[in-house]
Amino acid sequence: MTRSYTLDEFSERKSKIEEIDPRVKAYLYNIGYHRWSRVHATVNRTWTMTSDIAESLNAVTKYARELPIVELLEYIGTLLERWTKEKLLKEKGTFTYLGFKFNKELDDNRTLSHKLRVRASTDYIHTILDGVRHYIVCLENNICSCGQFQLDELPCPHDLAYLRHSDESFEQYCSPNYTRANLLRTYEIPVNPLPDASKWNVPQL
């Protein structure tokens, strides 16, 4: 349900969950669908599906939380330094238009697109045939009826089938946030190391 791209897909999965335990329906409704469902979100989350960064940090600082406050801050600072460095090195080792993760997703979508057939409608609107199913692609508005294109901000298999059919490039249909150049700029912002603890002005209790 969380990762559903359309309201129909969301409703279908919700019905299946209700069959298992009807109490879940009221529980999820009371939380608010917009808080956890991609298709109900009030802002486009693209691939970021969690808003609880505290839980993410808790998982990796489970044992460090027993340390005194100064050592805990040093541990977290070192952790962020390492993560930033690892991300930067990965993007530096990537030589595609998109960053490593996004380029892999695009390649997966491209593989899926090869089994699809394209039926032209107008210059911008095309029908993509996938067996007995069909999808409508409008590249002028960056929309596909599967919902994936506009929510991921990355061409879905249906878009890529059309782009291949029309011999058109994919770059202009990707979010600029996914490009290798922008990711390099993001991770080049340094996480400055903390000074030696003896230099801290920590009040005595």
Order of alpha helices (4+ residues) and beta strands (2+ residues): alpha-alpha-alpha-alpha-alpha-alpha-beta-beta-beta-beta-alpha-alpha-alpha
